[in-house]
Amino acid sequence: MAGTTTGFDPAAIRADFPNLHREVHGKPLVYLDSAATSFKPQVVIDTLADSYSQHTANVHRGVHALAEEATDRYEAARTAVADFVGADPRGVVFTKNATEAFNLIAQSYAKQQLGAGDILLYTEMEHHANLVPWQLVQPEAGFELAAVPVRADGTLDLDTFAEIVRTGRVKLLAVTAMSNVVGTINPVAEMGAAVKAANPEAVVVVDGAQSVPHLPTDMTELGADFLCFSGHKMCGPTGIGVLAGRLDVLDAMPPFLGGGEMILDVHLFGATYNEVPYRFEAGTPMIAEAAGLGAAVRYLTDAGMDAVRSHEIEIVEHAIPALHDIPGVTVHGPTDPKARGAAISFVVDGLHPHDIGTVLDREGIAVRAGHHCAKPLIRALGKAATTRASFYLYNTVEEIDPLCDAIRATQAFFEV
Ligand SMILES: Cc1ncc(COP(=O)(O)O)c(C=O)c1O
């Protein structure tokens, strides 16, 4: 594993992730499940420990030194996250995860701003987190739901998209920048521009849960009014996610959760609310986790997001042909490495994905099997489940061989 021309050195990167160096069932671990959650570099683990061992205090409240330190670390993390995605720090709301970010927009924006005659347009490719929150508020708000179909090659049917947009009634587009199942990178900026050209009042909600960890991201270039993502998929801790929003849109939104911190004043029978982002951060937030996420984005920035992307393209360039070479294996999603991320779903004739996952696990290879929380997409592919191998900056081209060998061994074991 030599360093690359970009200066990206997978061996040095791997040394930063203690979890990579353990064994599973007596075999060296090959971790191919980063689309579910990523490993954390030592600096993130140290930052979490340091938060609890040296800086324990609540934020925004105390007058003592530790409270100031905790607040500074929390707000520095907000700025680091904002810089990472090209957002204004005042528009960065810390949530529990991406899922909570979607629920916040559904409750505080869609339910308030969309009504009869409006269309909320999502796609058949979405994770449940970008489907169910909208479905929850739809009956009360009275807008229409519409979905862009997925084509057999794992890309969006943009002709149908254009037809729906032409009605001029799409008031909210909710679309993933990168599929967690088939890896497709969607033309989010173009889709958002088309929706806004047909209806200048429309807003664009981008699911960045898979794209922000893997692609250089700039909210303005994406044309996103809202961008939702999770810390735990991008080398950060669990328990923290992000809603990055356009300030003027967030400013006009009522709170989602009520309690301490989100108020300006409270009377016995009424309250006034704080400015954004605090209006949307009720109660004691995830203080250590925010600091950990700050450390994670600094780590990724140092590694270089362009280099991370190039590294993953190189892995996909090798992985897709290697999987295709195995008789009976079908890979879903785009085959062009530049049109996709490194989450690779496949099916094997005659084998259930859970059986594949179980046999691979015995070989120390961690993959995902199932519907990946994207049941409409899995149905559109005509499957009940797939096996998914997902790669990240700490994976190597060398890890593709053990994956393919283990798939062949599974075929031999089940005699297919
Ligand atoms: C594309 C996509 N969106 C949203 C989510 C939800 O993320 P979380 O469970 O961290 O809220 C995921 C998680 O797998 C995802 O892959």
The ligand as a Tripos MOL2 file, in Angstrom:
@<TRIPOS>MOLECULE
LIG
   16    16     1     0     0
SMALL
NO_CHARGES

@<TRIPOS>ATOM
      1 C1        -28.8920    7.9560    2.4000 C.3       1 LIG1
      2 C2        -29.1980    7.9380    3.8640 C.ar      1 LIG1
      3 N1        -30.0290    8.8420    4.3710 N.ar      1 LIG1
      4 C3        -30.3360    8.8960    5.6700 C.ar      1 LIG1
      5 C4        -29.8090    7.9820    6.5530 C.ar      1 LIG1
      6 C5        -30.1910    8.0520    7.9860 C.3       1 LIG1
      7 O1        -29.0780    8.2440    8.8000 O.3       1 LIG1
      8 P1        -29.2200    8.0910   10.3810 P.3       1 LIG1
      9 O2        -29.7380    6.7110   10.6370 O.co2     1 LIG1
     10 O3        -27.8490    8.3100   10.8940 O.co2     1 LIG1
     11 O4        -30.1950    9.1300   10.8160 O.co2     1 LIG1
     12 C6        -28.9470    6.9860    6.0740 C.ar      1 LIG1
     13 C7        -28.4070    5.9470    6.9700 C.2       1 LIG1
     14 O5        -28.0760    4.8610    6.5550 O.2       1 LIG1
     15 C8        -28.6250    6.9780    4.6990 C.ar      1 LIG1
     16 O6        -27.7860    6.0550    4.1900 O.3       1 LIG1
@<TRIPOS>BOND
     1     1     2 1
     2     2     3 ar
     3     2    15 ar
     4     3     4 ar
     5     4     5 ar
     6     5     6 1
     7     5    12 ar
     8     6     7 1
     9     7     8 1
    10     8     9 2
    11     8    10 1
    12     8    11 1
    13    12    13 1
    14    12    15 ar
    15    13    14 2
    16    15    16 1
@<TRIPOS>SUBSTRUCTURE
     1 LIG1         1 GROUP 0 **** ****
